[in-house]
Amino acid sequence: MIDAGLDVVTGAFGFTGRYIAGRLLGLGRRVRTLTGHPDRPNPFGPAVEVAPLNFDDPAGLVRSLRGADTLYNTYWVRFPYRGVTFDAAVTNSRRLIQAARDAGVRRVVHISITNPSPDSPFPYFRGKAQVEQAVIESGLSYAIVRPTVIFGLGDILFNNIAWMLRRFPAFVVPGNGSYRLQPVYVDDVARIAVDAGLKNENLIVEAAGPEAYAYKGLVSLMAESLGRRVRLIQAPPEVALFLAGVIGRLVHDVVLTRDEVYGLMAGLLVASGAPTGLTRFSVWIRENAHRVGLEYASELRRHYV
């Protein structure tokens, strides 16, 4: 146990933020969440204070951040929707960082992505790089955590791959499927983030699991773990996106984005350094096969509806 100082986590009722908040509570920290979904079920009860994440109210953000030692920022958007573009998400992030500075927050731990670049052809990765630069230029003590692609109960990507494997006899792989990805467990990301938050020096750290896979190999592993015999069909990326759009209309969601497909195919979801995660995806998927993909996980329902 450490002292009961206050930390603020954006989105503690969501996926990554929930695990970060849980680890902070386990250390004896007080936790406050900034959330755009105050009516969402609170898995922590009164242990986590709730305040609004309203980017149009900078003074309110400052009030909610005042007294906090560290801000753990998980805020981002997966795709543009209802006027919330990547540019808007960058602007919102800058407002949050400025509010942290005005509130006297000691340190910011920002959850980013592997291989961001201000020159990236992919708006998702380009926007992530712009927010990183805002964190670095803020004058605050900072840690930037760069996860590859995060898995765990409650994730969207791997859950929905499993959902499709359970329901269809074939699975479309964009391109040849030989491009690689390096999944990292959500609680490993939380551990890395909280460890970084307790330090003082400025740092950038990757969060990557101990196993890397060719995409088609990962899908095959998931199908085998689920006890499914599914044919993998290679198709041009635009065909895969079209078919994902068809499924999206059936489930009223955005199943896959162009940045996700082409970023994956470009190898951007593999870390450049040594693995920092401990949990093997191959072990996790076998142990949790009975729970993954039973229901479709909707991005729109989770964040917008």
C-alpha contacts under 8 A as a table, 3 or more apart, distances in Angstrom:
res1	aa1	res2	aa2	distance
1	M	26	G	7.58
1	M	27	L	4.92
1	M	28	G	5.47
2	I	27	L	5.83
2	I	28	G	5.82
2	I	29	R	7.17
3	D	28	G	6.41
3	D	29	R	6.49
4	A	28	G	5.38
4	A	29	R	4.31
4	A	30	R	5.51
5	G	29	R	5.41
5	G	30	R	5.76
5	G	68	A	7.42
5	G	69	D	6.83
6	L	29	R	6.07
6	L	30	R	4.54
6	L	31	V	5.70
6	L	32	R	7.29
6	L	67	G	6.88
6	L	68	A	4.86
6	L	69	D	5.87
6	L	70	T	7.50
7	D	24	L	7.93
7	D	29	R	6.95
7	D	30	R	6.17
7	D	31	V	5.07
7	D	32	R	6.36
7	D	68	A	5.14
7	D	69	D	5.58
7	D	70	T	4.98
7	D	71	L	6.02
7	D	72	Y	7.59
8	V	31	V	5.73
8	V	32	R	4.76
8	V	33	T	5.50
8	V	34	L	7.13
8	V	65	L	6.91
8	V	68	A	6.39
8	V	69	D	8.00
8	V	70	T	6.34
8	V	71	L	4.82
8	V	72	Y	6.12
9	V	12	A	5.82
9	V	17	G	6.41
9	V	20	I	7.59
9	V	21	A	6.67
9	V	31	V	7.14
9	V	32	R	6.31
9	V	33	T	4.80
9	V	34	L	6.37
9	V	71	L	5.95
9	V	72	Y	4.70
9	V	73	N	6.08
9	V	74	T	7.50
10	T	17	G	6.54
10	T	33	T	5.38
10	T	34	L	4.70
10	T	35	T	6.04
10	T	53	L	7.61
10	T	71	L	7.86
10	T	72	Y	6.44
10	T	73	N	5.31
10	T	74	T	5.72
10	T	75	Y	6.26
11	G	14	G	5.21
11	G	15	F	7.82
11	G	16	T	7.98
11	G	17	G	5.22
11	G	18	R	7.19
11	G	33	T	6.29
11	G	34	L	6.16
11	G	35	T	5.18
11	G	36	G	7.75
11	G	74	T	6.63
11	G	75	Y	7.02
12	A	15	F	7.53
12	A	16	T	7.60
12	A	17	G	4.21
12	A	18	R	4.35
12	A	19	Y	7.70
12	A	20	I	7.46
12	A	21	A	5.96
12	A	33	T	5.60
12	A	34	L	7.61
12	A	35	T	7.42
13	F	17	G	6.67
13	F	18	R	5.39
13	F	35	T	7.76
13	F	40	R	7.08
13	F	41	P	7.33
13	F	42	N	6.17
13	F	43	P	7.00
14	G	17	G	5.69
14	G	18	R	5.60
15	F	18	R	5.47
15	F	19	Y	7.01
15	F	154	G	6.45
15	F	155	D	6.70
16	T	19	Y	5.46
16	T	20	I	6.44
16	T	74	T	7.16
16	T	186	V	6.15
16	T	187	D	7.85
16	T	189	V	7.71
16	T	190	A	6.95
17	G	20	I	5.04
17	G	21	A	6.05
17	G	74	T	6.32
17	G	190	A	7.87
18	R	21	A	5.18
18	R	22	G	6.15
19	Y	22	G	5.00
19	Y	23	R	6.28
19	Y	186	V	7.09
19	Y	187	D	5.89
19	Y	190	A	5.73
20	I	23	R	5.26
20	I	24	L	6.29
20	I	187	D	7.64
20	I	190	A	4.63
20	I	191	R	7.29
20	I	193	A	7.34
20	I	194	V	6.82
21	A	24	L	5.11
21	A	25	L	6.16
21	A	31	V	6.70
22	G	25	L	5.19
22	G	26	G	6.18
23	R	26	G	4.96
23	R	27	L	6.46
23	R	190	A	7.11
23	R	191	R	7.16
23	R	194	V	7.31
24	L	27	L	5.13
24	L	28	G	6.62
24	L	29	R	5.41
24	L	30	R	7.56
24	L	31	V	7.16
24	L	194	V	7.09
25	L	28	G	5.07
25	L	29	R	5.15
25	L	30	R	6.55
25	L	31	V	6.87
25	L	47	A	7.86
26	G	29	R	7.35
30	R	47	A	7.59
30	R	48	V	7.30
31	V	47	A	7.25
31	V	48	V	5.18
31	V	49	E	6.38
32	R	48	V	5.34
32	R	49	E	4.38
32	R	50	V	5.75
32	R	51	A	7.17
33	T	48	V	6.77
33	T	49	E	6.15
33	T	50	V	5.15
33	T	51	A	6.08
34	L	50	V	6.31
34	L	51	A	4.94
34	L	52	P	5.20
34	L	53	L	4.73
34	L	64	S	7.76
35	T	38	P	5.95
35	T	50	V	7.27
35	T	51	A	6.47
35	T	52	P	5.19
35	T	53	L	4.71
36	G	52	P	5.94
36	G	53	L	5.08
36	G	54	N	6.94
37	H	40	R	5.49
37	H	52	P	7.97
38	P	50	V	7.06
38	P	51	A	7.59
38	P	52	P	6.92
42	N	45	G	5.56
44	F	47	A	5.58
44	F	48	V	5.96
45	G	48	V	6.44
46	P	49	E	6.57
51	A	64	S	6.39
52	P	61	L	7.85
53	L	61	L	7.03
54	N	57	D	5.56
54	N	58	P	7.64
54	N	60	G	7.57
54	N	61	L	7.00
55	F	58	P	6.20
55	F	61	L	7.41
55	F	92	N	5.82
55	F	95	R	6.68
55	F	96	L	7.11
57	D	60	G	5.23
57	D	61	L	6.41
58	P	61	L	5.02
58	P	62	V	6.29
58	P	95	R	6.89
58	P	96	L	7.70
58	P	99	A	6.40
59	A	62	V	5.08
59	A	63	R	6.32
59	A	99	A	7.64
60	G	63	R	5.06
60	G	64	S	6.21
61	L	64	S	5.11
61	L	65	L	6.16
61	L	96	L	7.07
61	L	99	A	5.97
61	L	100	A	7.93
62	V	65	L	5.12
62	V	66	R	5.95
62	V	99	A	4.89
62	V	100	A	6.48
62	V	102	D	6.46
62	V	103	A	5.12
63	R	66	R	5.28
63	R	103	A	7.09
65	L	68	A	5.66
65	L	71	L	7.90
65	L	99	A	7.40
65	L	100	A	6.15
65	L	103	A	5.82
65	L	105	V	7.06
66	R	100	A	7.77
66	R	103	A	4.61
66	R	104	G	6.53
66	R	105	V	6.93
67	G	103	A	7.31
67	G	104	G	7.30
67	G	105	V	7.04
68	A	71	L	7.16
68	A	104	G	7.77
68	A	105	V	5.56
68	A	106	R	7.59
69	D	105	V	5.31
69	D	106	R	5.15
69	D	107	R	6.54
70	T	105	V	6.01
70	T	106	R	5.86
70	T	107	R	4.75
70	T	108	V	5.63
70	T	109	V	7.22
70	T	197	G	6.73
71	L	100	A	7.42
71	L	105	V	7.12
71	L	107	R	6.40
71	L	108	V	4.81
71	L	109	V	6.10
72	Y	108	V	6.07
72	Y	109	V	4.76
72	Y	110	H	5.99
72	Y	111	I	7.66
72	Y	193	A	7.88
72	Y	197	G	7.93
73	N	108	V	7.28
73	N	109	V	6.15
73	N	110	H	4.85
73	N	111	I	6.09
74	T	110	H	6.55
74	T	111	I	5.30
74	T	112	S	7.89
75	Y	93	S	7.44
75	Y	111	I	7.97
76	W	89	A	6.28
76	W	93	S	7.99
77	V	80	P	7.03
77	V	84	V	7.93
77	V	85	T	7.90
77	V	86	F	6.97
77	V	89	A	6.68
78	R	124	Y	7.49
79	F	85	T	7.21
79	F	86	F	7.27
79	F	124	Y	7.70
79	F	257	T	7.33
80	P	83	G	6.87
80	P	84	V	5.40
80	P	85	T	4.35
80	P	86	F	6.28
81	Y	84	V	5.32
81	Y	85	T	6.62
84	V	88	A	5.72
84	V	89	A	6.73
85	T	88	A	4.99
85	T	89	A	6.22
86	F	89	A	4.90
86	F	90	V	6.25
86	F	123	P	6.82
86	F	124	Y	6.77
86	F	127	G	6.15
87	D	90	V	5.10
87	D	91	T	6.31
87	D	127	G	6.93
88	A	91	T	4.99
88	A	92	N	6.08
89	A	92	N	4.98
89	A	93	S	6.06
89	A	127	G	7.93
90	V	93	S	5.06
90	V	94	R	6.24
90	V	127	G	6.23
90	V	128	K	7.78
90	V	130	Q	6.89
90	V	131	V	5.88
91	T	94	R	5.14
91	T	95	R	6.36
92	N	95	R	5.11
92	N	96	L	6.32
93	S	96	L	5.06
93	S	97	I	6.20
93	S	131	V	6.58
94	R	97	I	5.08
94	R	98	Q	6.09
94	R	131	V	6.99
94	R	134	A	6.34
94	R	135	V	7.96
95	R	98	Q	5.11
95	R	99	A	6.08
96	L	99	A	5.01
96	L	100	A	6.25
97	I	100	A	5.05
97	I	101	R	6.34
97	I	134	A	7.66
97	I	135	V	6.79
97	I	138	S	7.14
98	Q	101	R	5.03
98	Q	102	D	6.14
98	Q	138	S	7.24
99	A	102	D	4.99
99	A	103	A	5.99
100	A	103	A	5.06
100	A	104	G	6.33
100	A	105	V	5.30
101	R	104	G	5.29
101	R	105	V	5.91
101	R	138	S	7.36
101	R	139	G	7.98
101	R	140	L	6.74
102	D	105	V	7.75
105	V	108	V	7.63
105	V	140	L	7.85
106	R	140	L	6.63
106	R	141	S	6.35
107	R	140	L	5.89
107	R	141	S	4.58
107	R	142	Y	5.32
107	R	143	A	7.79
107	R	197	G	7.09
107	R	200	N	7.86
108	V	135	V	7.66
108	V	140	L	6.93
108	V	141	S	6.39
108	V	142	Y	4.75
108	V	143	A	6.35
108	V	197	G	7.42
109	V	142	Y	5.76
109	V	143	A	4.72
109	V	144	I	5.78
109	V	145	V	7.19
109	V	193	A	6.68
109	V	196	A	7.20
109	V	197	G	5.99
110	H	132	E	7.73
110	H	135	V	7.78
110	H	142	Y	7.64
110	H	143	A	6.34
110	H	144	I	4.87
110	H	145	V	6.09
111	I	144	I	6.14
111	I	145	V	4.96
111	I	146	R	6.22
111	I	147	P	7.41
111	I	193	A	7.82
112	S	128	K	6.09
112	S	132	E	7.34
112	S	144	I	6.63
112	S	145	V	5.79
112	S	146	R	4.82
112	S	147	P	6.69
113	I	116	P	6.28
113	I	125	F	7.36
113	I	128	K	6.91
113	I	145	V	7.43
113	I	146	R	4.32
113	I	147	P	5.07
113	I	148	T	6.10
114	T	146	R	4.84
114	T	147	P	5.68
114	T	148	T	5.30
114	T	206	E	6.80
114	T	268	L	6.50
114	T	269	L	6.18
114	T	270	V	7.16
114	T	271	A	6.35
115	N	125	F	7.40
115	N	146	R	7.96
115	N	268	L	5.72
115	N	269	L	7.55
115	N	271	A	7.71
116	P	120	S	7.19
116	P	125	F	4.75
116	P	126	R	6.08
116	P	128	K	5.95
116	P	129	A	4.95
117	S	120	S	5.03
117	S	125	F	6.22
117	S	126	R	5.26
117	S	128	K	7.65
117	S	129	A	5.13
118	P	125	F	7.76
118	P	126	R	4.77
118	P	127	G	7.31
118	P	129	A	5.36
118	P	130	Q	6.27
119	D	126	R	6.42
120	S	123	P	7.07
120	S	125	F	6.28
120	S	126	R	5.13
121	P	126	R	7.27
122	F	125	F	5.58
122	F	126	R	6.08
122	F	259	D	5.59
122	F	263	G	7.18
123	P	126	R	4.89
123	P	127	G	5.80
123	P	259	D	7.27
124	Y	127	G	5.35
124	Y	128	K	6.33
124	Y	259	D	6.59
125	F	128	K	5.06
125	F	129	A	6.37
126	R	129	A	5.19
126	R	130	Q	6.43
127	G	130	Q	5.03
127	G	131	V	6.38
128	K	131	V	5.25
128	K	132	E	6.28
129	A	132	E	5.03
129	A	133	Q	6.28
130	Q	133	Q	5.13
130	Q	134	A	6.36
131	V	134	A	4.95
131	V	135	V	6.29
132	E	135	V	5.10
132	E	136	I	6.25
132	E	144	I	7.20
133	Q	136	I	5.03
133	Q	137	E	6.05
134	A	137	E	5.15
134	A	138	S	5.98
135	V	138	S	5.21
135	V	139	G	7.85
135	V	140	L	7.49
135	V	142	Y	7.02
136	I	139	G	6.85
136	I	140	L	7.58
136	I	142	Y	7.06
137	E	140	L	7.95
141	S	200	N	6.76
141	S	201	E	6.92
141	S	202	N	5.89
142	Y	200	N	7.93
142	Y	201	E	7.40
142	Y	202	N	5.04
142	Y	203	L	6.70
143	A	193	A	7.99
143	A	196	A	6.10
143	A	197	G	6.90
143	A	201	E	7.92
143	A	202	N	5.61
143	A	203	L	4.87
143	A	204	I	5.70
143	A	205	V	7.57
144	I	203	L	6.40
144	I	204	I	4.65
144	I	205	V	6.28
145	V	192	I	7.61
145	V	193	A	6.45
145	V	204	I	6.00
145	V	205	V	5.07
145	V	206	E	5.73
145	V	207	A	6.54
146	R	204	I	7.48
146	R	205	V	6.11
146	R	206	E	4.49
146	R	207	A	5.56
147	P	150	I	6.89
147	P	184	V	7.07
147	P	189	V	6.91
147	P	206	E	5.82
147	P	207	A	4.30
147	P	208	A	5.95
148	T	181	L	7.54
148	T	182	Q	6.23
148	T	183	P	6.22
148	T	184	V	6.53
148	T	206	E	7.73
148	T	207	A	6.41
148	T	208	A	5.61
148	T	268	L	7.88
148	T	269	L	4.77
148	T	270	V	6.04
148	T	271	A	6.63
149	V	181	L	7.54
149	V	182	Q	6.80
149	V	183	P	5.04
149	V	184	V	6.10
149	V	208	A	7.94
149	V	269	L	6.27
150	I	155	D	7.41
150	I	183	P	5.75
150	I	184	V	4.99
150	I	185	Y	5.69
150	I	186	V	5.64
150	I	189	V	7.97
151	F	155	D	5.82
151	F	157	L	7.77
151	F	158	F	6.47
151	F	183	P	6.45
151	F	184	V	6.09
151	F	185	Y	5.07
151	F	186	V	5.80
151	F	281	F	8.00
152	G	155	D	5.59
152	G	185	Y	5.88
152	G	186	V	5.67
152	G	187	D	7.99
153	L	159	N	7.77
153	L	292	V	7.06
154	G	159	N	7.44
154	G	297	A	7.99
155	D	158	F	6.55
155	D	159	N	6.09
155	D	297	A	7.84
156	I	159	N	5.26
156	I	160	N	5.91
156	I	297	A	5.60
156	I	298	S	7.36
156	I	299	E	7.25
157	L	160	N	5.40
157	L	161	I	6.33
158	F	161	I	5.04
158	F	162	A	6.21
158	F	293	G	7.91
159	N	162	A	5.16
159	N	163	W	6.15
159	N	292	V	5.54
159	N	293	G	4.64
159	N	296	Y	7.27
159	N	297	A	6.95
160	N	163	W	4.67
160	N	164	M	6.18
160	N	293	G	5.86
160	N	296	Y	5.84
160	N	297	A	6.39
161	I	164	M	5.26
161	I	165	L	6.20
161	I	219	V	7.74
161	I	293	G	7.25
162	A	165	L	4.95
162	A	166	R	6.12
162	A	222	M	6.91
162	A	223	A	7.44
162	A	226	L	7.79
162	A	292	V	6.35
162	A	293	G	4.56
162	A	294	L	7.89
163	W	166	R	5.23
163	W	167	R	6.50
163	W	292	V	7.52
163	W	293	G	3.99
163	W	294	L	6.10
163	W	295	E	6.49
163	W	296	Y	6.09
164	M	167	R	5.16
164	M	168	F	5.85
164	M	171	F	7.53
164	M	293	G	7.68
165	L	168	F	5.74
165	L	169	P	7.32
165	L	170	A	7.59
165	L	171	F	6.89
165	L	223	A	6.28
165	L	228	R	7.06
165	L	230	V	6.81
166	R	226	L	7.58
166	R	228	R	6.87
166	R	293	G	7.32
166	R	294	L	7.98
168	F	171	F	7.08
168	F	230	V	7.48
169	P	229	R	7.36
169	P	230	V	5.05
169	P	231	R	6.36
170	A	230	V	5.12
170	A	231	R	4.51
170	A	232	L	5.80
170	A	233	I	6.83
171	F	230	V	6.71
171	F	231	R	6.18
171	F	232	L	4.96
171	F	233	I	6.04
172	V	232	L	5.92
172	V	233	I	4.78
172	V	234	Q	5.89
172	V	235	A	6.50
172	V	240	A	6.27
173	V	176	N	7.06
173	V	177	G	5.97
173	V	216	K	6.87
173	V	232	L	6.54
173	V	233	I	5.84
173	V	234	Q	4.83
173	V	235	A	6.11
173	V	240	A	6.92
174	P	177	G	6.36
174	P	234	Q	5.99
174	P	235	A	5.27
174	P	236	P	5.60
174	P	237	P	4.53
174	P	238	E	7.94
174	P	239	V	7.78
174	P	240	A	5.61
174	P	261	V	7.37
175	G	234	Q	5.75
175	G	235	A	5.47
175	G	236	P	5.16
175	G	237	P	5.81
175	G	265	M	8.00
176	N	179	Y	7.82
176	N	216	K	8.00
176	N	234	Q	5.78
176	N	235	A	7.57
177	G	214	A	6.44
177	G	215	Y	5.18
177	G	216	K	4.80
177	G	217	G	7.96
177	G	234	Q	7.27
178	S	214	A	4.89
178	S	215	Y	6.08
178	S	216	K	6.54
179	Y	214	A	5.32
179	Y	215	Y	6.01
179	Y	264	L	7.13
179	Y	265	M	5.45
179	Y	266	A	7.29
179	Y	267	G	6.12
180	R	212	A	6.55
180	R	213	Y	5.27
180	R	214	A	4.26
180	R	215	Y	5.64
180	R	264	L	7.40
180	R	265	M	7.59
180	R	267	G	5.91
180	R	269	L	7.34
180	R	270	V	6.76
181	L	212	A	5.60
181	L	213	Y	5.59
181	L	214	A	6.54
181	L	215	Y	6.58
181	L	264	L	7.07
181	L	267	G	6.85
181	L	268	L	7.79
181	L	269	L	4.99
181	L	270	V	5.12
182	Q	208	A	6.19
182	Q	209	G	5.87
182	Q	210	P	7.58
182	Q	211	E	5.98
182	Q	212	A	4.23
182	Q	213	Y	6.38
182	Q	269	L	6.24
182	Q	270	V	5.14
182	Q	271	A	7.25
183	P	208	A	6.44
183	P	209	G	5.40
183	P	211	E	7.17
183	P	212	A	7.00
183	P	281	F	6.75
184	V	188	D	6.91
184	V	189	V	7.13
184	V	207	A	6.73
184	V	208	A	4.97
184	V	209	G	4.14
184	V	210	P	7.77
184	V	277	G	6.02
184	V	279	T	7.27
184	V	280	R	8.00
184	V	281	F	7.52
185	Y	188	D	5.25
185	Y	189	V	6.52
185	Y	209	G	6.83
185	Y	277	G	6.90
185	Y	278	L	7.92
185	Y	279	T	6.05
185	Y	280	R	7.88
185	Y	281	F	7.48
186	V	189	V	5.08
186	V	190	A	6.33
187	D	190	A	4.83
187	D	191	R	6.08
188	D	191	R	5.02
188	D	192	I	6.16
188	D	207	A	7.62
188	D	276	T	7.96
188	D	277	G	5.31
188	D	278	L	6.73
188	D	279	T	7.27
189	V	192	I	5.15
189	V	193	A	6.08
189	V	207	A	5.96
189	V	277	G	7.25
190	A	193	A	5.04
190	A	194	V	6.08
191	R	194	V	5.28
191	R	195	D	6.02
192	I	195	D	5.21
192	I	196	A	6.10
192	I	207	A	7.10
192	I	276	T	7.89
193	A	196	A	5.09
193	A	197	G	6.15
194	V	197	G	4.86
194	V	198	L	6.44
195	D	198	L	5.41
195	D	199	K	6.94
196	A	199	K	5.43
196	A	203	L	7.98
197	G	200	N	7.71
206	E	271	A	6.69
206	E	273	G	7.43
206	E	276	T	7.08
207	A	271	A	7.77
207	A	275	P	7.14
207	A	276	T	5.55
207	A	277	G	6.21
208	A	270	V	7.47
208	A	271	A	6.17
208	A	274	A	7.98
208	A	275	P	5.12
208	A	276	T	5.50
208	A	277	G	5.37
209	G	212	A	7.47
209	G	275	P	5.49
209	G	276	T	6.32
209	G	277	G	4.33
209	G	278	L	6.29
209	G	279	T	6.58
209	G	280	R	6.70
209	G	281	F	7.75
210	P	275	P	5.21
210	P	276	T	7.28
210	P	277	G	6.05
210	P	278	L	6.21
210	P	279	T	7.02
210	P	280	R	6.09
211	E	280	R	6.30
211	E	281	F	7.04
212	A	270	V	7.42
213	Y	217	G	6.09
213	Y	218	L	5.76
214	A	217	G	5.10
214	A	218	L	6.30
215	Y	218	L	5.12
215	Y	219	V	6.35
216	K	219	V	5.17
216	K	220	S	6.16
216	K	232	L	7.63
217	G	220	S	5.03
217	G	221	L	6.11
218	L	221	L	5.02
218	L	222	M	6.24
219	V	222	M	5.07
219	V	223	A	6.21
220	S	223	A	5.09
220	S	224	E	6.13
221	L	224	E	5.16
221	L	225	S	6.11
221	L	282	S	7.42
222	M	225	S	5.06
222	M	226	L	6.15
222	M	285	I	6.80
223	A	226	L	5.11
223	A	227	G	6.19
223	A	228	R	5.01
223	A	229	R	6.55
223	A	230	V	6.73
224	E	227	G	5.03
224	E	228	R	5.78
224	E	229	R	7.06
225	S	228	R	7.59
225	S	285	I	6.64
225	S	286	R	5.24
225	S	289	A	6.13
226	L	286	R	7.68
226	L	289	A	5.45
226	L	290	H	7.32
235	A	239	V	6.21
235	A	240	A	6.31
236	P	239	V	5.32
236	P	240	A	6.47
237	P	240	A	5.04
237	P	241	L	6.20
237	P	261	V	7.13
237	P	262	Y	7.84
238	E	241	L	4.97
238	E	242	F	6.10
239	V	242	F	5.00
239	V	243	L	6.24
240	A	243	L	5.20
240	A	244	A	6.10
241	L	244	A	4.96
241	L	245	G	6.11
241	L	256	L	6.78
241	L	257	T	7.29
241	L	258	R	7.13
241	L	261	V	7.98
242	F	245	G	4.99
242	F	246	V	6.44
243	L	246	V	4.97
243	L	247	I	6.43
244	A	247	I	5.15
244	A	248	G	5.98
244	A	255	V	5.82
244	A	256	L	6.12
245	G	248	G	4.75
245	G	249	R	6.25
245	G	254	V	7.06
245	G	255	V	6.83
245	G	256	L	7.56
246	V	249	R	5.31
246	V	250	L	6.64
247	I	250	L	5.07
247	I	251	V	6.34
247	I	255	V	7.22
248	G	251	V	5.19
248	G	252	H	5.47
248	G	253	D	4.82
248	G	254	V	5.32
248	G	255	V	5.34
249	R	252	H	4.93
249	R	253	D	6.57
250	L	253	D	7.97
251	V	298	S	7.86
252	H	298	S	7.99
252	H	300	L	7.96
253	D	298	S	5.96
253	D	299	E	6.54
253	D	300	L	5.81
253	D	301	R	7.89
254	V	257	T	7.21
254	V	298	S	7.92
254	V	299	E	7.02
254	V	300	L	7.34
256	L	260	E	6.70
256	L	261	V	7.33
257	T	260	E	5.20
257	T	261	V	6.44
258	R	261	V	5.25
258	R	262	Y	6.12
259	D	262	Y	5.38
259	D	263	G	5.45
260	E	263	G	5.21
260	E	264	L	5.92
261	V	264	L	5.30
261	V	265	M	6.22
262	Y	265	M	4.91
262	Y	266	A	6.01
263	G	266	A	5.04
263	G	267	G	6.59
263	G	268	L	5.59
263	G	269	L	7.42
264	L	267	G	5.34
264	L	268	L	5.80
264	L	269	L	5.99
265	M	268	L	7.63
267	G	270	V	6.04
268	L	271	A	7.78
271	A	274	A	7.54
271	A	275	P	7.59
275	P	278	L	7.89
279	T	283	V	7.76
279	T	284	W	7.30
280	R	283	V	5.42
280	R	284	W	6.24
281	F	284	W	4.95
281	F	285	I	5.93
282	S	285	I	5.59
282	S	286	R	6.53
283	V	286	R	5.44
283	V	287	E	6.26
284	W	287	E	5.16
284	W	288	N	6.04
285	I	288	N	5.14
285	I	289	A	5.46
286	R	289	A	5.24
287	E	290	H	7.77
288	N	291	R	5.43
288	N	292	V	6.27
289	A	292	V	5.42
291	R	294	L	6.33
293	G	296	Y	6.47
297	A	302	R	7.94
298	S	301	R	5.21
298	S	302	R	6.04
299	E	302	R	5.13
299	E	303	H	6.11
299	E	304	Y	7.78
300	L	303	H	5.41
300	L	304	Y	5.03
300	L	305	V	6.04
301	R	304	Y	5.71
301	R	305	V	4.68
302	R	305	V	6.76
